[in-house]
């Protein structure tokens, strides 16, 4: 059995080593949360040592809790990274790291629908903060940047005044550092710039971070916001507007959807979102499935009760006939090889072009 030496102290050290080994701020945050969550579960279950069986049991616990496959895989990735760092620092054996890598990730079949707002709901959410207060001006500016520029919450927290510049006669946010340290330039619509100016002028912010904490006395306090505050702020206004389970990523998807609906090119939306591949952008927009005009809307059945109409019993006369059903004209053509008329004679259909032939 592999045991971490002096587990309480070394666990803190391993978490620090694991976080320092990754570069992305979002990955650092996700790994730290996952590792502390595992340690709490490990301590509560009073398990001895750090073994493959322990990690398998933890995976079963996450699946039983109903976590999404992507969330479970983040926890497993964090534990694999911790195991590699433990091996490099002589706290675990190499065999354990290899055995831990054999634990399979959870597969996700299909694509989740995601969540986004209509243009009308996005407008209601944007006007929810009280622009008569300093905090309301800040929150409205944050929502405007989310809906109009599709920035991530970590990018919003790191936004600086010096990044808002003019290029080609328009305002842009330059050198936005996204996931995997990918740098992009984001155009700023005029209505977003108006909201930003209303906040920065009221808060007398001329340099440094754009968005800063506001205390209960409605005064600026501190140097910068955290990404968690952006999340909590959005939840507050979403609840006020009656929009449940709204996340900052949903506002990014809303921005992309509205851009696409207004005729924006897919490649330009990809650059706006900062995606590495066009396939990721198409998946985020849900382009493969049409939810506006789905094919099953054309079935046109009646679920309200029985409908009086023509009888479809034995056929007499021409097989092709026009009937009016549910307010639409429906052409019904028989594709059967042989049918019978009311007298029991055999009737052959010639495709409806020249009528039917009855054989005595």
Protein Blocks (a to p, Z undefined) as FASTA:
>chain_A
ZZdehkllmmmmmmmmmmmmpmblklmmmmmmmmmmmmmmmmmnopgcjdfklmmmmmmm
mmmnopafklmmmmmmmmmmmmmmmmmnopacfklmmmmmmpccdddedjdebjaddfkl
mmmmmmmpcckbmklmmmmmmmmmmmmnopafklmmmpcfklpcceehiacdehiacehh
iacdddddfklmmmmmmmmmmnopaghjfbdcddfkopaedjbdcfklmmmmmmmmmmmn
opghiafklmmmmmmmmmmmnopafklmmmmnopabfklmmmmnommbcfklcfklmnop
afkbccddddfbddehjfbdcddeehiacddddfbfbdcdfkopacddehhmnopaddZZ
